[in-house]
Amino acid sequence: MKQVSIPWGNWYSQTPMNLYFPDDWDISLCEMEHRKALTEQELEDRINAPVGTVSLEEMARGKRSACIVIDDISRPTPGDFILPVILKKLVKSGIPAGEIRILCALGAHRPMTRLDMEKKVGRQVLENFQVINHNPFSGDLVSLGEKIKINRVYYESELKILVGCIVPHTLAGFSGGAKNIIPGIGGIETLE
């Protein structure tokens, strides 16, 4: 048997998982190209100079509320690193911290526990901002047409921001981007 070790348990155990294959199989282990992680300053520099749009601070100026949709614990997006930079800019732009909500895009996944949220968005964010699990079965959805329902908190917020990763997905081709909205924060009828 051939053994290949892959990373496993990203949010909790951080241990490798061993996979075993028959000796006659041709196995290729394709490593990711190693890149240095961004520093907080490099992240802020990139947010300050977006491609093809105005800055986040300019988007936020004059807005009274914001909703940041972030993918759930099943995705590797480092919200605990990204969100503080975004939140600082929103507050600096004049949106009160009490009017900024972070919405966990669950789709039809299970709700995130407090520990999941702490790992995903960080303790500081969790203690200072409202972090909400989306509920696709909730009556607190807005109808946008026949069988199209979306989370009310997101819909009613003046500024809408999506934070997530783009990774291969078995059913959708790729996860991330617009998937944070549908299925991420859609009603169950919409998801079906």
C-alpha positions in Angstrom: 0.0 0.0 0.0 1.1 3.6 -0.8 0.6 6.1 1.9 -0.1 9.8 1.4 -0.5 12.2 4.3 -2.8 15.3 3.8 -3.7 18.1 6.2 -6.9 17.5 8.1 -9.0 19.1 10.8 -8.1 22.7 10.0 -10.1 24.4 12.7 -9.8 21.9 15.5 -7.1 19.2 15.5 -4.6 20.4 12.9 -3.4 16.8 12.3 -2.5 14.9 9.2 -4.7 12.2 7.8 -3.1 9.2 6.1 -4.7 7.9 2.9 -3.8 4.5 1.6 -3.8 3.4 -2.0 -2.9 0.1 -3.8 0.7 -0.2 -4.8 -0.2 -0.4 -8.5 -2.0 3.0 -8.5 -0.1 6.0 -9.9 -0.5 8.7 -7.2 0.5 12.3 -7.7 0.6 14.6 -4.7 0.2 18.1 -6.0 1.4 20.5 -3.4 0.2 24.1 -3.3 2.8 26.6 -4.3 4.2 28.0 -1.1 3.5 31.7 -0.6 4.2 33.9 2.4 1.1 34.8 4.3 0.0 38.5 4.1 0.8 40.7 7.1 -2.0 42.9 8.5 -0.4 45.9 6.8 -0.3 44.1 3.4 -3.9 43.1 3.8 -4.8 46.7 4.7 -2.8 48.0 1.7 -4.8 45.7 -0.6 -8.1 46.7 0.9 -7.0 50.4 0.4 -6.3 49.9 -3.3 -9.1 47.7 -4.7 -9.1 46.8 -8.4 -11.9 48.3 -10.4 -13.9 50.0 -7.6 -13.7 52.7 -5.0 -12.2 52.1 -1.5 -14.1 50.4 1.2 -14.1 53.6 3.3 -15.6 55.5 0.3 -18.3 52.8 -0.1 -19.1 53.1 3.7 -19.2 56.9 3.8 -22.7 58.1 4.6 -24.0 54.6 5.3 -25.8 53.9 8.6 -25.6 50.1 8.7 -23.5 47.2 7.3 -23.7 43.5 7.0 -20.6 41.4 6.4 -21.4 37.9 5.1 -18.7 35.4 5.9 -18.5 31.7 4.9 -19.0 29.2 7.7 -16.5 26.9 9.5 -16.6 24.4 6.6 -14.4 26.9 4.6 -10.8 27.9 5.4 -11.3 31.7 5.2 -9.3 33.3 8.0 -12.0 35.7 9.2 -10.2 36.3 12.5 -7.4 38.0 10.4 -9.5 39.7 7.7 -12.5 41.0 9.7 -10.7 43.3 12.2 -9.2 45.3 9.3 -12.6 45.6 7.6 -14.4 46.5 10.8 -11.9 49.2 11.7 -12.4 50.8 8.3 -16.2 50.7 8.6 -16.2 52.3 12.1 -13.7 54.9 10.9 -16.0 55.7 8.0 -18.8 56.5 10.5 -20.9 53.3 10.7 -21.6 52.7 14.4 -20.2 49.3 15.7 -23.7 48.5 16.9 -25.0 48.8 13.3 -22.5 46.4 11.8 -23.6 42.7 11.7 -21.6 39.7 10.7 -23.8 37.0 9.1 -22.5 33.5 8.9 -23.5 32.1 5.5 -24.6 28.6 6.4 -26.7 27.6 3.4 -28.2 24.4 4.7 -25.2 23.5 6.9 -25.6 23.2 10.7 -25.5 26.4 12.8 -22.0 27.4 14.0 -21.5 27.0 17.7 -19.9 29.8 19.8 -16.6 28.0 19.7 -16.9 27.7 15.8 -17.6 31.5 15.7 -14.7 32.2 18.0 -12.3 30.3 15.7 -13.8 31.7 12.5 -14.1 35.4 13.4 -11.9 35.7 16.5 -12.8 36.4 20.1 -12.4 40.2 19.8 -14.9 40.4 16.9 -17.3 38.0 18.6 -17.3 40.1 21.8 -17.6 43.5 20.1 -19.9 42.9 17.2 -23.1 41.0 16.6 -22.3 37.7 14.9 -25.4 35.8 13.6 -26.0 32.4 12.1 -28.2 32.5 9.1 -31.3 30.3 9.4 -32.7 29.1 6.0 -35.9 28.0 7.8 -36.5 31.3 9.6 -39.6 33.4 9.1 -37.3 36.4 9.1 -36.5 36.3 5.4 -37.4 38.8 2.7 -39.3 37.5 -0.4 -37.8 38.8 -3.6 -40.2 36.9 -5.9 -41.5 33.4 -6.5 -39.5 31.1 -4.2 -36.7 33.6 -3.8 -36.0 34.5 -0.2 -33.0 36.1 1.4 -31.9 37.0 4.9 -33.5 40.2 6.2 -30.5 41.5 8.1 -28.5 41.4 4.8 -31.3 42.8 2.7 -32.0 45.7 5.0 -28.3 46.7 5.5 -27.2 49.7 3.6 -23.7 48.4 2.9 -23.2 44.7 2.0 -19.8 43.0 2.1 -18.9 39.4 1.3 -15.8 37.7 2.8 -14.9 34.2 1.7 -12.6 32.0 -0.2 -12.8 30.5 -3.6 -12.2 26.7 -3.5 -13.3 23.8 -5.7 -16.8 22.5 -4.8 -18.3 19.2 -5.8 -21.8 20.5 -6.7 -21.2 24.2 -7.7 -17.8 24.0 -9.5 -16.3 26.6 -7.1 -17.4 27.8 -3.7 -17.2 31.4 -2.7 -18.3 34.7 -4.3 -22.0 34.8 -5.1 -22.4 31.4 -3.3 -22.1 33.4 0.0 -25.5 34.9 -1.0 -27.3 31.9 -2.6 -27.2 29.3 -1.0 -25.3 31.0 1.9 -28.1 33.3 3.1 -31.1 32.1 1.1 -34.3 30.6 2.4 -34.8 26.8 2.2 -37.3 27.1 -0.7 -34.7 29.0 -2.7 -32.0 26.5 -1.8 -34.2 23.6 -2.9 
